[in-house]
């Protein structure tokens, strides 16, 4: 086969190769404004070992405090419920922010893979706080043609719902400005 024929064959395959790529990294950012000052909000949510402020979390256990590589396991729903294992990889109390990754979760609990998240409390102009929760992840099904419950839309909807429920609980606790 000549060089031109080989090149023509490769060019003909490019559209199919483009369609054969796997999932793309998805991102979600949810924010809320609170009446309380940042230090008060951070005191409630800034401890990596205590995720009890989130309404979906029944219990949190872990080790390592707020040190890098600290771990926690969230029990979701009720005693004996499903769990999510996480590890802390950034923590800055002065900037009121921390970042963590999920190390283990069943896709039936949260339909994501390779998930990382960042939680930050900032001062709000005019007083109060702005809480930002953002994450990046892949859908729960890593191959092409995912089932609906494990596709990009399902992953985005699930992560958004988790973030919104947590932030709504903070609004209930601290009030809106």
C-alpha positions in Angstrom: 0.0 0.0 0.0 1.4 3.4 -0.9 1.9 6.2 1.5 -1.1 8.2 0.0 -3.4 5.2 0.3 -2.4 4.7 3.9 -2.9 8.4 4.7 -6.3 8.4 2.9 -7.3 5.3 5.0 -6.3 7.1 8.2 -8.1 10.2 7.3 -11.2 8.2 6.6 -11.0 6.7 10.1 -10.7 10.0 11.9 -14.5 10.7 12.2 -15.1 7.3 13.7 -12.1 7.8 16.1 -13.5 11.1 17.2 -16.8 9.5 18.1 -15.1 6.7 20.0 -13.6 8.8 22.7 -14.7 8.1 26.3 -16.4 10.4 28.7 -15.3 14.0 29.3 -14.6 15.6 32.7 -17.7 17.4 34.0 -17.7 20.3 36.4 -20.3 21.7 38.8 -20.1 24.9 40.9 -22.9 25.8 43.3 -22.8 28.9 45.6 -25.0 30.4 48.2 -25.0 33.6 50.3 -25.4 33.5 54.0 -26.1 36.2 56.6 -23.4 34.9 59.0 -19.9 36.1 58.9 -17.3 33.8 57.2 -15.6 32.8 60.5 -18.9 31.5 61.9 -19.7 29.5 58.8 -16.2 28.1 58.6 -16.4 27.0 62.2 -19.5 24.9 61.2 -18.1 23.4 58.0 -14.3 23.7 58.1 -13.6 20.5 60.0 -13.0 17.8 57.4 -13.8 15.2 60.0 -17.3 16.5 60.7 -19.7 16.5 57.7 -22.7 16.3 60.0 -23.9 19.7 58.7 -25.0 18.0 55.5 -28.5 16.6 55.7 -27.8 13.4 53.7 -24.9 12.4 56.0 -25.9 10.2 59.0 -22.4 9.9 60.4 -18.8 10.8 59.7 -15.8 8.8 60.8 -12.2 9.4 59.9 -8.6 9.9 60.9 -6.0 12.6 60.4 -8.0 15.7 61.4 -7.5 18.4 58.9 -4.0 17.3 57.8 -3.2 16.4 54.2 -4.1 12.8 53.5 -6.6 12.7 56.3 -9.5 10.3 55.5 -13.2 10.2 56.3 -16.0 7.9 55.6 -19.5 9.3 55.3 -22.5 7.1 56.1 -25.3 8.3 54.0 -29.0 8.2 55.0 -29.1 6.1 58.1 -27.1 3.8 60.3 -25.9 1.0 58.1 -26.5 3.1 55.0 -24.1 3.3 52.0 -20.7 4.9 52.5 -18.5 7.3 50.7 -14.7 7.3 51.4 -12.8 10.5 50.9 -9.2 11.8 51.3 -8.2 15.4 52.0 -5.6 16.8 49.7 -5.6 20.6 50.4 -6.5 22.5 53.5 -6.1 26.2 54.3 -7.9 27.4 57.4 -6.7 31.0 56.8 -8.3 31.0 53.4 -11.3 29.0 54.7 -11.0 26.3 52.0 -10.3 22.6 51.6 -10.2 20.1 48.8 -10.9 16.4 48.8 -11.3 13.4 46.6 -13.6 10.4 46.7 -11.6 7.3 47.0 -14.5 4.8 47.1 -18.2 5.1 46.3 -20.7 2.8 44.6 -22.0 4.4 41.4 -25.5 3.5 42.7 -24.9 6.0 45.6 -23.2 8.7 43.5 -22.9 8.1 39.8 -19.4 9.5 39.4 -15.8 8.4 39.1 -12.5 10.3 39.6 -14.3 12.9 41.7 -12.6 15.9 43.4 -14.2 18.7 45.2 -13.4 22.1 46.8 -15.4 23.9 49.5 -14.7 27.5 50.2 -16.1 30.3 52.5 -15.5 33.9 51.4 -16.6 37.2 52.8 -19.6 38.6 51.0 -19.6 42.2 49.9 -21.9 44.1 52.2 -21.5 41.5 55.0 -22.2 37.8 55.5 -20.6 35.0 53.6 -20.5 33.4 50.2 -20.0 29.6 50.2 -18.7 28.0 47.0 -18.8 24.2 46.5 -17.3 23.0 43.2 -16.4 19.6 41.9 -15.0 17.9 38.8 -15.6 14.3 37.9 -16.4 11.7 35.3 -19.7 10.0 34.9 -20.2 6.7 36.6 -19.9 4.6 33.4 -16.5 5.0 31.9 -17.2 3.5 28.5 -19.3 4.7 25.5 -23.1 4.4 25.5 -23.7 4.6 29.3 -27.0 3.6 30.7 -29.2 6.7 31.6 -28.5 6.4 35.3 -24.7 6.6 34.8 -24.4 9.1 32.0 -23.0 12.7 32.1 -26.4 14.2 32.8 -27.1 11.8 35.7 -23.7 12.6 37.2 -24.1 16.3 36.9 -27.7 16.2 38.4 -26.5 14.0 41.3 -23.5 16.2 42.3 -25.6 19.4 41.9 -28.3 17.9 44.2 -25.7 17.0 46.8 -24.2 20.4 46.8 -27.6 22.2 46.7 -28.9 20.1 49.7 -25.8 21.0 51.7 -25.9 24.7 50.9 -29.7 24.8 51.5 -29.0 23.4 55.0 -26.5 26.2 55.6 -29.1 28.8 54.5 -31.6 27.2 57.0 -28.9 27.3 59.7 -27.4 30.8 59.1 -30.1 32.6 57.1 -29.9 34.5 53.8 -28.6 38.0 53.7 
